[in-house]
Structure formats: C-alpha cells, structure tokens
Amino acid sequence: MTALNKPVVIGIAGGSGSGKTTIAHEIAEGIADKDQDRIVILTQDSYYKDNTGLSMEERKQINYDHPDAFDMPLLEAQINQLLHRKSVEMPTYDFTAHTRSDKTVHIEPADIIILEGILVLFNEDIRNLMDIKAYVDTDDDIRFIRRLERDMKERGRSLDSVINQYLSTVKPMYHQFIEPTKRYADIIIPEGGANNVAIDMLKTKISSILTNK
C-alpha cells in the first residue's frame, strides 16, 4: 500500500480528564487491521520537562498545567522528524517521581500522527503542523472526578493532594490557557469518549484519507 506523501497530523486537546486519550485510542483501534501500522499516537504528557536536577520538594511545586512545564521545542522537533519519515525516541515521564524517566518509546513514522494533550493547541508552531484540530469539551465536575480516580489509582497521589492541586493550579490554568485554545479547533467534541457520533466521524475521515491515498 502506498504511503501518503505527507503524514496527516491530528491534534486532540482538552482539559485534564476530558477524554482525550480515550478518543485517540478509540480512533486508532477503530481503523482497519491492515492499516494499524499507519497510525501512531503521541501524548503531550510524555514531553514534560526533565526535572532531574530539582529536589523532590521543588518538583512538587511545579505548575504542571502551565505551558512552561512542557518541552515544546522537543515535541515540535519530533513531530517534524516524523513528518520527514524519520523515527523518534519519545520520552516517558514518571509521574510518581515528578521527572522524566530514563526510558524512551521508539516511534516509527506513520501516515497518521495523533497528538493528544491538554495544551497541544496552545503553541502556534506546533498547531501549524496539524491538519485536523479537535477540542474535547467535557464538564468540569466530570473531569475532576476522572482526574481524582486516575491520580489516586495510577499515580499514587493522596485525596488531599489531588484536591489541592486541582484548586490551586489545574482549574485556574484550564480557564487561563487550555479552554481558550478551543477557538483553534476544527471540531469540538462534547462529553469526550461518550460521544460516539464525533468519534465515528473522525474514524470515517481517517479511513477515507488512508483509502484514497
């Protein structure tokens, strides 16, 4: 099967717990088996800055919902490498240690690149690399409950720490930096992974791109 001349980049943004990751994986899993190797998913969470040089207490004080917490130049560089059909070593982040892990994930170039994360539509240079931009618009209460469950089960956080972080940084940063990026979206997806109509539309669009090229 002939590869696309230029890979298609799909950005999926939205607040923490909105359903971005679920949508990205549902889209990828919904593509025909023969095309599975033509799609890759990059998660912006993997591109948090390396905080190895900081103490644990200093790492805990970082505002992880602010654009400055991310290594945007590395993310942009790796997307460009994939666009030029070159493989990359995507970093991984240890949310328990609050710093970048020494492990990487090898990503081969593909025809469809899905980039998901809270601020993927914030940076203009990265945004300009995208062909399709989506914003997942989910109610604040639902997003908080999902984040609470995830952080306690998967990231070893206490109830108090999750609540304090949400009130001090997550919620205000959402309204200051994340929600305003909605205006850049080509498609807005209410209620995240529960919106089967929007997900099916994206699957159909991607399948059409893969079939017709």
Rosetta blueprint (number, residue, H / E / L):
1 M L
2 T L
3 A L
4 L L
5 N L
6 K L
7 P L
8 V E
9 V E
10 I E
11 G E
12 I E
13 A E
14 G E
15 G L
16 S L
17 G L
18 S L
19 G L
20 K H
21 T H
22 T H
23 I H
24 A H
25 H H
26 E H
27 I H
28 A H
29 E H
30 G L
31 I L
32 A L
33 D H
34 K H
35 D H
36 Q H
37 D H
38 R H
39 I E
40 V E
41 I E
42 L E
43 T E
44 Q H
45 D H
46 S H
47 Y H
48 Y E
49 K L
50 D L
51 N L
52 T L
53 G L
54 L L
55 S L
56 M H
57 E H
58 E H
59 R H
60 K H
61 Q L
62 I L
63 N L
64 Y L
65 D L
66 H L
67 P H
68 D H
69 A H
70 F E
71 D L
72 M H
73 P H
74 L H
75 L H
76 E H
77 A H
78 Q H
79 I H
80 N H
81 Q H
82 L H
83 L H
84 H L
85 R L
86 K L
87 S L
88 V E
89 E E
90 M E
91 P E
92 T E
93 Y E
94 D E
95 F L
96 T L
97 A L
98 H L
99 T E
100 R E
101 S E
102 D E
103 K E
104 T E
105 V E
106 H E
107 I E
108 E L
109 P L
110 A L
111 D L
112 I E
113 I E
114 I E
115 L E
116 E E
117 G L
118 I L
119 L L
120 V L
121 L L
122 F L
123 N L
124 E H
125 D H
126 I H
127 R H
128 N L
129 L L
130 M L
131 D L
132 I E
133 K E
134 A E
135 Y E
136 V E
137 D E
138 T L
139 D L
140 D H
141 D H
142 I H
143 R H
144 F H
145 I H
146 R H
147 R H
148 L H
149 E H
150 R H
151 D H
152 M H
153 K H
154 E H
155 R L
156 G L
157 R L
158 S L
159 L H
160 D H
161 S H
162 V H
163 I H
164 N H
165 Q H
166 Y H
167 L H
168 S H
169 T H
170 V H
171 K H
172 P H
173 M H
174 Y H
175 H H
176 Q H
177 F H
178 I H
179 E H
180 P H
181 T H
182 K H
183 R H
184 Y H
185 A L
186 D L
187 I E
188 I E
189 I E
190 P E
191 E L
192 G H
193 G H
194 A H
195 N L
196 N H
197 V H
198 A H
199 I H
200 D H
201 M H
202 L H
203 K H
204 T H
205 K H
206 I H
207 S H
208 S H
209 I H
210 L H
211 T H
212 N H
213 K L
